[in-house]
Amino acid sequence: MRAVIQRVSEARVTVDGEIVGELDIPAGGSGIVALVGATHDDTPDHAAKLADKIWRLRIFNGDDGPEKAAADIDAPILVISQFTLYANTAKGRRPSWNAAAPGPVAEPLVDAVAAALRDAGATVATGRFGANMQVSLVNDGPVTLILDV
């Protein structure tokens, strides 16, 4: 599985003008937006490992720099499915999506990431799988990382 995570000071996702997921971040605080993609051979174990990595990765500022994890500060997390993370752009100008898992495989895995985060104690909001989503966020830092498990 793959995720692009961003430390944010605000974030929401809308579908057809309706907010379907939003982070409730206190003033001066931060959260995480996690764009999550799955490929054909991913498993629920991969989803659990990815969730643990997102929850425990030290990307929040402490007294001496980025030494706190979302788990340490109870940072909320917005999980959004993103099949385009597995685009192959090596040849030509048209991306290939062959490496992305099809919806019936990917959806339960993205749901498993959100569930594992909740089980770990995170406050989690989500987008809507397969929908045309509009994601609004303010990147804090900016901090943007690519995670592969």
C-alpha positions as CSV (number, residue, x, y, z in Angstrom):
1,M,0.0,0.0,0.0
2,R,1.0,3.6,-0.5
3,A,0.1,6.8,1.1
4,V,0.9,10.5,0.7
5,I,0.5,12.2,4.0
6,Q,0.4,15.9,4.7
7,R,0.5,17.7,8.0
8,V,-2.3,20.2,7.9
9,S,-3.9,22.9,9.9
10,E,-7.3,22.3,8.3
11,A,-8.8,19.9,5.8
12,R,-12.2,18.8,4.4
13,V,-13.5,16.7,1.5
14,T,-16.7,17.4,-0.3
15,V,-18.8,15.4,-2.8
16,D,-21.4,17.3,-4.8
17,G,-21.1,20.3,-2.5
18,E,-21.7,18.2,0.7
19,I,-18.9,18.0,3.3
20,V,-18.4,14.2,3.7
21,G,-15.2,14.4,5.9
22,E,-13.6,17.2,7.9
23,L,-10.9,17.5,10.5
24,D,-11.8,19.2,13.8
25,I,-8.4,20.8,14.6
26,P,-8.1,23.2,17.5
27,A,-6.6,26.6,16.8
28,G,-2.8,26.3,16.4
29,G,-3.0,22.5,16.1
30,S,-2.4,20.1,13.3
31,G,-3.8,17.0,11.8
32,I,-3.0,14.6,8.9
33,V,-4.5,14.1,5.5
34,A,-3.7,10.6,4.2
35,L,-4.2,9.9,0.5
36,V,-4.2,6.1,0.4
37,G,-3.8,3.8,-2.5
38,A,-3.7,0.0,-2.9
39,T,-2.2,-2.3,-5.5
40,H,-3.1,-5.9,-6.5
41,D,-1.1,-7.8,-3.9
42,D,-1.9,-5.7,-0.9
43,T,-3.4,-7.4,2.2
44,P,-5.1,-6.4,5.4
45,D,-1.7,-6.8,7.1
46,H,-0.4,-4.1,4.8
47,A,-3.3,-1.8,5.7
48,A,-2.5,-2.4,9.4
49,K,1.2,-1.6,8.9
50,L,0.4,1.6,7.0
51,A,-2.1,2.8,9.6
52,D,0.6,2.2,12.3
53,K,3.2,4.1,10.3
54,I,0.8,7.0,9.8
55,W,-0.2,7.1,13.5
56,R,3.3,6.8,14.9
57,L,5.4,8.8,12.4
58,R,7.1,11.7,14.1
59,I,6.1,14.7,12.0
60,F,4.8,17.1,14.5
61,N,6.8,19.8,16.2
62,G,8.0,19.3,19.8
63,D,10.3,21.6,21.6
64,D,13.3,20.8,19.4
65,G,11.8,20.0,16.0
66,P,9.6,17.3,14.6
67,E,9.6,14.7,17.4
68,K,5.9,14.1,18.1
69,A,3.6,11.6,16.4
70,A,-0.1,11.9,15.8
71,A,-0.5,9.3,18.5
72,D,1.3,11.7,20.9
73,I,-0.9,14.7,20.3
74,D,-4.2,13.0,19.3
75,A,-4.0,14.6,15.9
76,P,-7.1,13.8,13.8
77,I,-6.6,12.1,10.4
78,L,-8.6,12.4,7.2
79,V,-8.2,9.2,5.1
80,I,-9.0,9.6,1.4
81,S,-8.8,6.8,-1.2
82,Q,-6.5,7.7,-4.1
83,F,-6.0,5.1,-6.8
84,T,-3.8,7.6,-8.8
85,L,-1.0,7.0,-6.4
86,Y,-0.2,3.9,-8.5
87,A,-0.1,5.7,-11.8
88,N,2.7,4.6,-14.1
89,T,4.0,7.6,-16.0
90,A,7.3,6.1,-17.3
91,K,6.2,6.1,-21.0
92,G,4.4,8.7,-23.0
93,R,2.0,11.3,-21.6
94,R,-0.9,9.1,-20.6
95,P,-0.7,7.5,-17.2
96,S,-1.4,3.8,-16.8
97,W,-3.5,2.7,-13.9
98,N,-2.7,-1.0,-14.2
99,A,-0.9,-1.2,-10.9
100,A,-3.9,0.2,-8.9
101,A,-6.1,-2.4,-7.3
102,P,-9.7,-2.5,-8.7
103,G,-12.4,-1.0,-6.4
104,P,-13.6,-4.3,-4.9
105,V,-10.0,-5.0,-3.8
106,A,-9.0,-1.4,-2.8
107,E,-12.1,-0.2,-1.0
108,P,-11.9,-2.8,1.9
109,L,-8.2,-2.1,2.2
110,V,-8.6,1.7,2.5
111,D,-11.4,1.1,5.0
112,A,-9.1,-1.2,6.9
113,V,-6.5,1.6,7.2
114,A,-9.2,3.9,8.6
115,A,-10.4,1.2,11.0
116,A,-6.9,0.4,12.2
117,L,-6.3,4.0,12.9
118,R,-9.6,4.2,14.9
119,D,-8.6,1.0,16.8
120,A,-5.3,2.7,17.7
121,G,-7.2,5.7,19.2
122,A,-7.2,8.1,16.3
123,T,-10.1,10.4,15.4
124,V,-10.7,9.6,11.7
125,A,-12.7,11.2,9.0
126,T,-12.9,9.8,5.5
127,G,-13.8,10.7,2.0
128,R,-16.2,8.7,-0.1
129,F,-14.7,5.8,-2.1
130,G,-15.0,6.1,-5.9
131,A,-16.6,9.6,-5.7
132,N,-15.4,12.7,-7.5
133,M,-14.1,14.4,-4.3
134,Q,-12.9,17.9,-3.8
135,V,-10.2,18.1,-1.1
136,S,-9.4,21.4,0.6
137,L,-6.5,21.6,2.9
138,V,-3.9,24.0,4.3
139,N,-0.5,22.2,4.4
140,D,1.3,23.0,7.6
141,G,5.0,23.4,7.2
142,P,4.7,22.3,4.4
143,V,5.2,18.6,5.4
144,T,4.4,16.0,2.7
145,L,5.7,12.5,2.8
146,I,5.3,9.3,0.7
147,L,4.9,6.1,2.6
148,D,5.1,2.6,1.1
149,V,4.5,-0.7,3.0
